[in-house]
Amino acid sequence: MDEKLIEDFFLNFQNPAKIEFLKSKLGVVKKIENNKTNINLTDDAFFEPKEEFKRYLEYKEKYNQAESKLNTLKERAQKGNTSAVHELSVSSSLYETLIKAALNSWITMGYKFEIEKIINQ
């Protein structure tokens, strides 16, 4: 699991109480001693995400990447890039299918609704 995905997820929240709530629901905070390389929490604690949360982040990232590819292609086409215009006209439905498939995977295998229910509490 990419530690940066976990780190970036928690950067979206400003309220320390909310962050602690989410960490308690989405993983386990493990106490450790003398850890100076820990990037997740304080020097005496480490966040170990639950498998469901790891899968949520993994499938969310796949969805974001699929969406980003289409958006980047659209931006290039809007700027007049002829190869992007051609690719968009030929492959836009393929990109949209990939986005839908990534969303469906996120929902079915990435615990999207279950994790977002916790996030929205």
C-alpha positions as MATLAB code, in Angstrom:
seq = 'MDEKLIEDFFLNFQNPAKIEFLKSKLGVVKKIENNKTNINLTDDAFFEPKEEFKRYLEYKEKYNQAESKLNTLKERAQKGNTSAVHELSVSSSLYETLIKAALNSWITMGYKFEIEKIINQ';
ca = [
       0.000    0.000    0.000;
       1.315    3.392   -0.955;
       1.870    5.350    2.253;
       1.403    8.597    0.313;
      -2.228    7.690   -0.469;
      -2.914    7.285    3.234;
      -1.060   10.466    4.123;
      -2.856   12.475    1.421;
      -6.240   11.143    2.488;
      -5.877   12.531    6.007;
      -4.553   15.872    4.716;
      -8.080   16.542    3.413;
      -9.337   16.958    6.982;
      -8.590   19.960    9.195;
     -10.289   18.911   12.423;
      -7.926   16.814   14.599;
     -10.894   15.137   16.316;
     -12.270   14.062   12.930;
      -8.875   12.696   11.917;
      -8.606   10.693   15.126;
     -12.176    9.411   14.675;
     -11.415    8.293   11.125;
      -8.176    6.627   12.147;
      -9.998    4.720   14.882;
     -12.642    3.507   12.405;
     -10.434    2.892    9.372;
      -7.479    1.257   11.041;
      -5.550    0.720   14.220;
      -3.240    3.198   15.886;
      -0.253    1.204   17.089;
       1.992    2.572   19.791;
       5.718    2.299   19.154;
       8.741    3.706   20.880;
      11.636    5.760   19.521;
      10.426    5.880   15.921;
      11.962    8.900   14.236;
      11.026    7.869   10.666;
       7.260    7.733   11.174;
       5.380    9.971    8.726;
       1.847    8.936    9.664;
       1.424   10.166   13.223;
       3.506   11.284   16.135;
       6.826    9.769   17.127;
       5.107    7.260   19.416;
       2.231    6.023   17.227;
       1.723    4.495   13.801;
      -1.496    4.151   11.806;
      -2.092    0.670   10.396;
      -5.024    0.829    7.924;
      -7.644   -1.908    7.770;
      -7.747   -3.990    4.601;
     -11.058   -2.386    3.551;
      -9.557    1.102    3.804;
      -6.511    0.043    1.794;
      -8.780   -1.302   -0.938;
     -10.888    1.872   -0.826;
      -7.817    4.012   -1.461;
      -6.463    1.642   -4.118;
      -9.686    1.584   -6.144;
     -10.301    5.281   -5.631;
      -6.856    5.954   -7.099;
      -7.623    3.743  -10.113;
     -10.864    5.649  -10.661;
      -9.097    9.017  -10.339;
      -6.433    7.924  -12.833;
      -9.030    6.811  -15.382;
     -10.895   10.089  -15.017;
      -7.676   12.090  -15.207;
      -6.652   10.458  -18.489;
      -9.885   11.525  -20.156;
      -9.747   15.023  -18.659;
      -6.149   15.496  -19.820;
      -7.086   14.359  -23.300;
     -10.031   16.787  -23.379;
      -7.791   19.661  -22.254;
      -5.252   18.877  -24.976;
      -8.044   18.715  -27.558;
      -9.449   22.065  -26.395;
      -6.015   23.598  -26.888;
      -6.085   22.482  -30.497;
      -3.793   19.466  -30.328;
      -4.855   17.582  -33.479;
      -3.752   14.149  -32.281;
      -5.741   14.664  -29.073;
      -8.801   15.762  -31.078;
      -8.499   12.635  -33.207;
      -7.974   10.342  -30.214;
     -10.921   11.918  -28.411;
     -13.223   11.475  -31.406;
     -12.174    7.842  -31.817;
     -11.721    6.737  -28.204;
     -13.869    8.914  -25.951;
     -16.463    6.175  -25.456;
     -13.667    3.764  -24.517;
     -12.355    6.206  -21.909;
     -15.878    6.663  -20.524;
     -16.301    2.876  -20.335;
     -12.996    2.612  -18.455;
     -14.151    5.305  -16.016;
     -17.450    3.477  -15.428;
     -15.609    0.192  -14.928;
     -13.228    1.828  -12.453;
     -16.170    3.320  -10.558;
     -17.968   -0.032  -10.473;
     -14.787   -1.713   -9.209;
     -14.413    0.958   -6.540;
     -18.007    0.398   -5.444;
     -17.956   -3.410   -5.480;
     -14.393   -4.256   -4.467;
     -13.193   -1.015   -2.906;
     -15.830   -0.610   -0.183;
     -16.682    2.851   -1.540;
     -20.052    3.311    0.135;
     -19.037    1.664    3.409;
     -15.936    3.833    3.838;
     -17.714    7.023    2.732;
     -20.444    6.343    5.282;
     -17.743    6.391    7.972;
     -16.150    9.513    6.477;
     -19.475   11.360    6.492;
     -20.323   10.584   10.125;
];
